[in-house]
Amino acid sequence: MKLKVYDTETDSWEAIEGPPLPEQICKPFAVNAFDSQIYVVGRNLLVAVGHISKLKLKENCEGKWNFGVRWHVINAPKSLSDLTPSSSQ
């Protein structure tokens, strides 16, 4: 899946440049963001860290930026690799 950014002025979502979420992160369980990074926890407790960056101003759009993402996958310790995240309400 491609990462998208929400534009409040146009009330629309736009895909950002860069690769989609890494294939190792099947069935994403939790997503959180801090500063310029997004963290996605998937099955087997793999974590994808996306580094978000401003690329350049959009052509023909005053003051609007293009964004990009670069992913890094962190493996869970082998002792935890068989676990699957779950939640209850």
Secondary structure, 3 states (H helix, E strand, C coil): CCCEEEECCCCEEEECECCCCCCCCCCCCEEEEECCEEEEECHHHCEEEEEEEEEEECCCCCCCEEEEEEEEEECCCHHHCCCCCCCCC
